[in-house]
Amino acid sequence: MLDSPTASRPNLLRAWWPAAVWIVLITFESSDFFSSQNTGSVLFLILTRLFGKINLYDFMIFHHYLRKTGHVVGYGMLSLLLLRGWRATLGRVPALLLRATLLAWLGTAFVAAMDEWHQSYIPSRTGTWKDVVLDTIAGVAFLIVAYLWLRRPPSPAPDPAGPSSRTTNRPCYDFSPKKL
């Protein structure tokens, strides 16, 4: 009964729902509501309330890099969530880790391209190939770290008897009372 196809579906659903939710979040952030003008004006208002007068030019540079950092973190996380889903789908066999990593990277590139294509139809947004490249490179960077982490050799299992049961080169003296 455990090996039936229906028994594995809840596991696949559990493996893929975070990636699906993340893609919906990316789609929502791709809307007019999260355009540079809207996020910039709100952020500028908050920062001037907290810190007083802020140089507008410096803020515009900060805001640009903050948004690009959002791309890196957002698509890096997407790539990890896709890797999680593909590993659950293909199995956690070490030989299939590279395949799962490549599929996660292709999924990240596809979502990035569709996101920028979607933004090209919104008047307050711009869809640019440079963001697709940034998002894809971010996904690759996160996936390389994850791949290397998952390929590391397993750590030795701790000794269940504790550190005192280890053999040493020192002589072992028995100071317990002996029966005569």
Secondary structure, 3 states (H helix, E strand, C coil): CCCCHHHHHHHHHHHHHHHHHHHHHHHHHCCHHHCHHHHHHHHHHHHHHHHCCCCHHHHHHHHHHHHHHHHHHHHHHHHHHHHHHHHHHHCCCHHHHHHHHHHHHHHHHHHHHHHHHHHCCCCCCCCCHHHHHHHHHHHHHHHHHHHHHHHCCCCCCCCCCCHHHCCCCCCCCCCCCCCC
